[in-house]
């Protein structure tokens, strides 16, 4: 069962993906961006809900940049 937290993350990612597609279409005339055009690509298919929650509890990467 997806929690409210996970649904919000998925909605945020969908919105960011749409904004990225719109940007590359407007600026570069491309349908989408190749992953080879970025320094880092994160495959969210392998990030579990537990790992996402760990950043929310101060144990994840977000706590290091605050």
C-alpha positions as CSV (number, residue, x, y, z in Angstrom):
1,X,0.0,0.0,0.0
2,X,1.4,3.4,-1.0
3,X,1.5,6.0,1.7
4,X,0.6,9.6,1.3
5,X,4.4,10.4,1.4
6,X,5.1,8.0,-1.5
7,X,2.3,9.3,-3.6
8,X,3.5,12.9,-3.0
9,X,7.0,11.9,-4.1
10,X,5.7,10.2,-7.2
11,X,3.6,13.3,-8.1
12,X,6.7,15.5,-7.6
13,X,8.8,13.3,-9.8
14,X,6.1,13.2,-12.5
15,X,5.9,17.0,-12.4
16,X,9.7,17.4,-12.6
17,X,9.8,14.9,-15.6
18,X,7.1,17.0,-17.4
19,X,9.0,20.2,-16.7
20,X,12.2,18.7,-18.0
21,X,10.5,17.4,-21.2
22,X,9.0,20.8,-21.8
23,X,12.3,22.5,-21.3
24,X,14.2,20.3,-23.7
25,X,11.5,20.6,-26.3
26,X,11.4,24.4,-26.0
27,X,15.1,25.1,-25.8
28,X,16.7,22.2,-27.8
29,X,13.7,21.0,-29.9
30,X,14.2,17.5,-28.5
31,X,11.5,15.1,-27.4
32,X,13.4,14.2,-24.3
33,X,16.9,14.4,-22.8
34,X,19.4,11.5,-23.1
35,X,20.8,10.3,-19.8
36,X,24.2,10.8,-21.4
37,X,23.7,14.5,-21.2
38,X,23.8,14.5,-17.4
39,X,26.6,14.0,-14.8
40,X,24.4,11.8,-12.6
41,X,21.3,9.8,-13.3
42,X,19.3,8.3,-10.4
43,X,17.2,5.3,-11.2
44,X,14.3,5.6,-8.8
45,X,13.0,2.1,-9.7
46,X,15.5,0.7,-7.2
47,X,14.9,3.1,-4.3
48,X,12.6,1.5,-1.7
49,X,10.1,3.3,0.5
50,X,12.3,2.6,3.5
51,X,15.2,4.3,1.8
52,X,13.1,7.3,0.9
53,X,11.9,7.6,4.5
54,X,15.4,7.4,5.9
55,X,16.2,10.8,4.4
56,X,13.1,12.1,6.1
57,X,14.3,10.9,9.5
58,X,17.6,12.7,9.3
59,X,19.7,9.7,8.5
60,X,19.8,10.2,4.7
61,X,21.6,12.5,2.4
62,X,19.3,15.5,2.9
63,X,20.5,15.8,6.5
64,X,24.0,16.3,5.3
65,X,23.2,19.3,3.2
66,X,21.0,21.2,5.6
